[in-house]
Amino acid sequence: MTRDERESSTVERGWESFFDWPGNPGAMRALLTIYLKGICMGAADAVPGVSGGTIALITGIYERLISAVASFDPRIVTSVLRIHDPVERAKVREMLAEMDLPFLLALGAGIATAIMTVTGLVTLASERIPVLLFAFFFGLIAASAIVLYDEVSVETPGQIGAAIAGFVLAFLVAGAVEKTGGSTPLPFVFFTGMIAISAMVLPGISGALILYLLGQYEYLSNNLHGFKDAGVGLLNGGSVDALVAPGAVVVTFVLGAGIGVLTISKVVAWALDHYRAATLTFLVSLMVGALRFPVEKIFEAETFAWTPTVLGGAVLAALVGGGAVLLLDHYTDDLDY
């Protein structure tokens, strides 16, 4: 069975697994597989390298993700408010099945797990070992472009134009890094969420890279972990006031991301339906153009020097990053999800 054929039956299988998993080892394994893929996606988006969308492509769940998110029907809100009515309850169930809810829940849980874990490590590594960190990112991006080379088609003028546009766009954006300090107004946090979430839908530039370009990575990472720590502290008798400031930032970002993913996913779904080859070529070209970012960060690092030790460490880190993508592709390509 081909990957596309497997995807055609995933909504029904996924919905059944949502109810059957306690007594169905196969369904539980399927949800666990999706959760692990979500961890890979979240880890990718938490580092300025490969996007979560790239990992979704590599692991074979990209079109399923786009279809699930694009299937969101705003009418579900009114149906939920009247869920006491059997007819409306049936409509809710039908719309949730169309959205592939169990798939989204398992994937979202994995993404959240990784983001909470990885963002703090990236901030620390960018301060202490920037050369190794960004060399690792270079390896991630380069290997992802190689893995997805089969998706590239430049046989028509439109596809050639898509390849050039994708490369140029990512190359220019990757060179526009700016730094900001202090607090950020909540409207800009909302806007940042809308833009950054596009990386979860568009393979190419990671959400973390976009946050770096907007100068918001450390600010948002600190607020996320501050919110988590305040929540844990609240359970131990801490003050609610400690939750307010970081909580406002986190909630605003999530709302922006929610609006962004619901709009961008529909655009991508339409493009894949009508211009599949050109769209995938554009997305892969984004990754190639984005290689500018880690290269510049390596040479800008204060610890970089043309010495065998530094260069050897950078090359090794790049190989580790590339190897991680190749292993992921090898071991997830044939998984039944």
C-alpha positions as CSV (number, residue, x, y, z in Angstrom):
1,M,0.0,0.0,0.0
2,T,1.4,3.4,-1.0
3,R,1.7,6.3,1.4
4,D,-1.2,8.2,-0.3
5,E,-3.4,5.1,-0.1
6,R,-2.7,4.7,3.7
7,E,-3.5,8.4,4.2
8,S,-6.9,8.0,2.5
9,S,-8.1,5.7,5.3
10,T,-6.5,7.3,8.3
11,V,-9.5,9.5,9.3
12,E,-11.8,6.6,9.9
13,R,-9.1,4.5,11.5
14,G,-7.9,7.3,13.7
15,W,-11.5,8.1,14.9
16,E,-12.0,4.5,15.9
17,S,-8.7,4.3,17.7
18,F,-9.9,7.2,19.9
19,F,-12.5,5.1,21.4
20,D,-10.9,1.6,21.1
21,W,-7.4,2.2,22.3
22,P,-7.8,1.0,25.9
23,G,-8.5,-2.5,24.7
24,N,-6.8,-2.4,21.3
25,P,-3.0,-2.7,21.3
26,G,-2.9,-1.9,17.6
27,A,-4.8,1.3,18.0
28,M,-2.7,2.3,21.0
29,R,0.4,1.7,19.0
30,A,-0.9,3.9,16.2
31,L,-1.6,6.7,18.6
32,L,1.8,6.3,20.3
33,T,3.4,6.4,16.8
34,I,1.7,9.7,16.1
35,Y,2.7,11.0,19.5
36,L,6.3,10.2,18.8
37,K,6.1,11.9,15.4
38,G,4.6,14.9,17.2
39,I,7.7,15.0,19.5
40,C,9.9,15.1,16.5
41,M,7.8,17.9,14.9
42,G,7.9,19.9,18.2
43,A,11.6,19.4,18.6
44,A,12.1,20.6,15.0
45,D,10.0,23.7,15.5
46,A,11.7,24.5,18.8
47,V,15.1,24.8,17.1
48,P,16.1,27.3,14.3
49,G,16.6,24.6,11.7
50,V,14.0,22.2,10.2
51,S,10.4,23.1,10.4
52,G,7.8,20.8,11.9
53,G,6.2,20.7,8.5
54,T,9.4,19.2,7.1
55,I,9.3,16.5,9.7
56,A,5.7,15.9,8.9
57,L,6.7,15.4,5.2
58,I,9.6,13.1,6.1
59,T,7.5,10.9,8.4
60,G,4.6,10.7,6.0
61,I,1.9,12.6,7.8
62,Y,2.0,16.0,6.1
63,E,-1.0,15.7,3.9
64,R,-3.0,14.1,6.7
65,L,-2.1,17.0,9.0
66,I,-3.1,19.6,6.4
67,S,-6.4,17.8,5.7
68,A,-7.2,17.5,9.4
69,V,-6.6,21.2,10.2
70,A,-8.2,22.5,7.0
71,S,-11.3,20.4,7.8
72,F,-12.1,22.6,10.8
73,D,-15.7,23.8,10.5
74,P,-16.6,26.9,12.6
75,R,-20.2,25.6,12.8
76,I,-19.0,23.1,15.4
77,V,-19.1,25.9,18.0
78,T,-22.8,26.4,17.7
79,S,-23.4,22.6,17.6
80,V,-21.3,22.2,20.8
81,L,-23.5,24.8,22.6
82,R,-26.6,22.6,21.7
83,I,-24.9,19.3,22.4
84,H,-27.9,18.2,24.5
85,D,-29.8,17.8,21.3
86,P,-29.1,14.3,19.8
87,V,-29.1,15.8,16.2
88,E,-26.5,18.4,17.2
89,R,-24.5,15.8,19.1
90,A,-24.4,13.6,15.9
91,K,-23.2,16.7,13.9
92,V,-20.4,17.3,16.5
93,R,-19.2,13.7,16.2
94,E,-19.3,13.9,12.4
95,M,-17.3,17.1,12.3
96,L,-14.7,15.8,14.8
97,A,-14.3,12.7,12.8
98,E,-13.7,14.8,9.7
99,M,-11.1,16.8,11.6
100,D,-9.3,13.5,12.5
101,L,-9.4,14.5,16.2
102,P,-7.5,11.6,17.7
103,F,-4.7,12.2,15.3
104,L,-4.6,15.9,16.2
105,L,-4.7,15.2,19.9
106,A,-1.9,12.7,19.8
107,L,0.2,14.8,17.5
108,G,-0.5,18.0,19.6
109,A,0.5,16.3,22.8
110,G,3.8,15.2,21.3
111,I,4.5,18.7,19.9
112,A,3.7,20.3,23.3
113,T,6.0,17.8,25.1
114,A,8.9,18.6,22.9
115,I,8.5,22.4,22.9
116,M,8.4,22.5,26.7
117,T,11.6,20.4,26.8
118,V,13.7,21.7,24.0
119,T,13.2,25.5,24.1
120,G,15.1,25.9,27.3
121,L,18.0,23.7,26.1
122,V,18.3,25.8,22.8
123,T,18.5,29.1,24.7
124,L,21.2,27.7,26.9
125,A,23.1,26.1,24.0
126,S,22.9,29.4,21.9
127,E,24.7,31.2,24.8
128,R,27.4,28.5,25.5
129,I,28.1,26.5,22.3
130,P,26.6,28.6,19.4
131,V,29.0,27.1,16.8
132,L,28.1,23.6,17.5
133,L,24.4,24.4,17.8
134,F,24.1,26.2,14.5
135,A,26.3,23.6,12.7
136,F,23.8,21.0,14.0
137,F,21.0,23.1,12.6
138,F,22.8,23.3,9.2
139,G,23.0,19.5,9.1
140,L,19.3,19.2,9.9
141,I,18.2,21.5,7.1
142,A,20.6,20.2,4.5
143,A,19.7,16.5,5.1
144,S,16.0,17.4,5.0
145,A,16.4,19.0,1.6
146,I,18.2,15.8,0.4
147,V,15.6,13.5,1.8
148,L,12.8,15.5,0.1
149,Y,14.6,15.8,-3.2
150,D,12.2,13.4,-4.8
151,E,9.4,15.8,-4.2
152,V,11.1,18.5,-6.4
153,S,10.0,19.0,-10.0
154,V,11.4,21.7,-12.3
155,E,9.9,20.5,-15.6
156,T,7.7,23.5,-16.3
157,P,8.2,27.3,-16.2
158,G,5.8,27.4,-13.2
159,Q,7.8,24.8,-11.3
160,I,11.1,26.6,-12.1
161,G,9.6,29.9,-10.9
162,A,8.3,28.2,-7.7
163,A,11.8,26.8,-7.0
164,I,13.5,30.2,-7.5
165,A,10.8,32.0,-5.5
166,G,11.1,29.6,-2.5
167,F,14.9,29.8,-2.4
168,V,15.1,33.6,-2.8
169,L,12.3,34.2,-0.2
170,A,14.0,32.0,2.4
171,F,17.5,33.4,1.6
172,L,16.3,37.0,2.1
173,V,14.3,36.3,5.3
174,A,17.2,34.3,6.8
175,G,19.4,37.3,6.4
176,A,17.1,39.7,8.1
177,V,17.7,38.7,11.7
178,E,17.1,41.4,14.2
179,K,17.5,41.5,17.9
180,T,15.0,43.1,20.3
181,G,15.1,43.4,24.1
182,G,12.6,43.9,26.9
183,S,8.9,43.1,26.9
184,T,6.8,42.8,23.8
185,P,3.3,44.3,23.3
186,L,0.6,41.6,23.3
187,P,-0.7,42.5,19.8
188,F,2.8,41.8,18.4
189,V,2.9,38.5,20.3
190,F,-0.4,37.6,18.6
191,F,1.1,38.5,15.2
192,T,4.2,36.5,16.0
193,G,2.1,33.5,16.8
194,M,0.3,33.7,13.5
195,I,3.5,33.9,11.5
196,A,5.5,31.4,13.5
197,I,2.8,28.7,13.3
198,S,3.2,28.7,9.5
199,A,6.3,26.7,10.0
200,M,4.2,23.9,11.4
201,V,2.2,23.9,8.1
202,L,5.0,25.0,5.6
203,P,8.0,22.7,5.4
204,G,11.1,24.9,5.1
205,I,11.7,27.5,7.8
206,S,11.2,26.4,11.4
207,G,9.0,28.3,13.8
208,A,12.0,28.9,16.0
209,L,13.9,30.5,13.1
210,I,10.9,32.9,12.5
211,L,11.0,33.8,16.2
212,Y,14.7,34.5,16.0
213,L,14.1,36.7,12.9
214,L,11.5,38.6,14.8
215,G,13.7,38.8,17.9
216,Q,11.2,37.0,20.1
217,Y,12.7,33.5,20.7
218,E,14.2,34.1,24.1
219,Y,11.4,36.4,25.3
220,L,8.7,33.8,24.4
221,S,10.8,30.9,25.7
222,N,11.4,32.7,29.1
223,N,7.7,33.4,29.4
224,L,6.7,29.8,28.5
225,H,9.0,28.4,31.2
226,G,8.0,31.1,33.6
227,F,4.4,30.2,33.1
228,K,5.2,26.5,33.7
229,D,7.2,27.2,36.8
230,A,4.5,29.5,38.2
231,G,1.9,26.7,37.6
232,V,4.1,24.2,39.5
233,G,4.6,26.8,42.2
234,L,0.8,27.3,42.5
235,L,0.4,23.6,43.3
236,N,2.9,24.1,46.1
237,G,1.1,27.1,47.6
238,G,2.5,29.8,45.3
239,S,0.8,33.0,44.3
240,V,-1.6,33.3,41.4
241,D,-0.1,36.7,40.5
242,A,3.0,35.0,39.3
243,L,0.9,33.3,36.6
244,V,-0.6,36.5,35.2
245,A,2.2,38.1,33.2
246,P,3.7,35.0,31.5
247,G,0.2,33.5,31.2
248,A,-1.0,36.5,29.2
249,V,1.9,36.2,26.8
250,V,1.5,32.4,26.4
251,V,-2.3,32.6,25.8
252,T,-1.9,35.5,23.3
253,F,0.7,33.6,21.4
254,V,-1.5,30.4,21.3
255,L,-4.5,32.4,20.1
256,G,-2.5,33.9,17.3
257,A,-1.1,30.5,16.4
258,G,-4.6,29.0,16.3
259,I,-5.9,31.7,13.9
260,G,-2.7,31.3,11.8
261,V,-2.9,27.6,11.4
262,L,-6.6,27.6,10.5
263,T,-6.0,30.1,7.7
264,I,-2.6,29.0,6.3
265,S,-3.6,25.3,6.3
266,K,-6.5,26.0,3.9
267,V,-4.2,27.9,1.6
268,V,-1.7,25.0,1.5
269,A,-4.4,22.4,1.1
270,W,-5.8,24.4,-1.9
271,A,-2.3,24.7,-3.4
272,L,-1.6,21.0,-3.0
273,D,-4.8,20.1,-4.6
274,H,-4.3,22.4,-7.6
275,Y,-0.5,22.8,-8.0
276,R,1.0,19.9,-6.1
277,A,4.4,19.6,-7.9
278,A,5.0,23.4,-7.9
279,T,3.9,23.7,-4.2
280,L,6.2,20.9,-3.0
281,T,9.1,22.3,-5.1
282,F,8.5,25.7,-3.5
283,L,8.5,24.2,0.0
284,V,11.7,22.2,-0.5
285,S,13.4,25.3,-2.0
286,L,12.5,27.2,1.2
287,M,14.8,24.8,3.1
288,V,17.7,25.3,0.8
289,G,17.5,29.1,1.0
290,A,17.2,28.9,4.8
291,L,20.7,27.4,5.0
292,R,22.0,31.0,5.0
293,F,20.8,31.5,8.6
294,P,22.9,28.8,10.4
295,V,26.0,29.6,8.2
296,E,25.9,33.3,9.2
297,K,25.3,32.5,12.9
298,I,28.3,30.2,12.9
299,F,30.6,32.9,11.5
300,E,29.1,35.5,13.8
301,A,29.8,33.5,16.9
302,E,32.4,34.9,19.2
303,T,33.8,31.4,19.8
304,F,34.3,30.7,16.1
305,A,37.9,30.5,14.8
306,W,39.6,28.9,11.9
307,T,41.2,26.2,14.1
308,P,41.1,22.4,13.6
309,T,39.2,21.9,16.9
310,V,36.5,24.4,16.1
311,L,36.1,23.4,12.5
312,G,36.1,19.7,13.4
313,G,33.5,20.2,16.1
314,A,31.3,22.1,13.6
315,V,31.6,19.4,11.0
316,L,30.8,16.7,13.5
317,A,27.8,18.6,14.8
318,A,26.5,19.0,11.2
319,L,26.9,15.3,10.6
320,V,25.0,14.5,13.7
321,G,22.2,16.8,12.7
322,G,22.1,15.3,9.2
323,G,22.3,11.8,10.5
324,A,19.4,12.4,12.8
325,V,17.2,13.4,9.8
326,L,18.3,10.4,7.7
327,L,17.7,8.0,10.6
328,L,14.2,9.5,11.2
329,D,13.4,9.1,7.5
330,H,14.7,5.5,7.4
331,Y,12.8,4.3,10.5
332,T,9.5,6.2,10.0
333,D,9.0,5.9,6.2
334,D,7.1,2.6,6.4
335,L,5.4,3.0,9.8
336,D,1.7,2.3,9.7
337,Y,-0.1,5.3,11.1
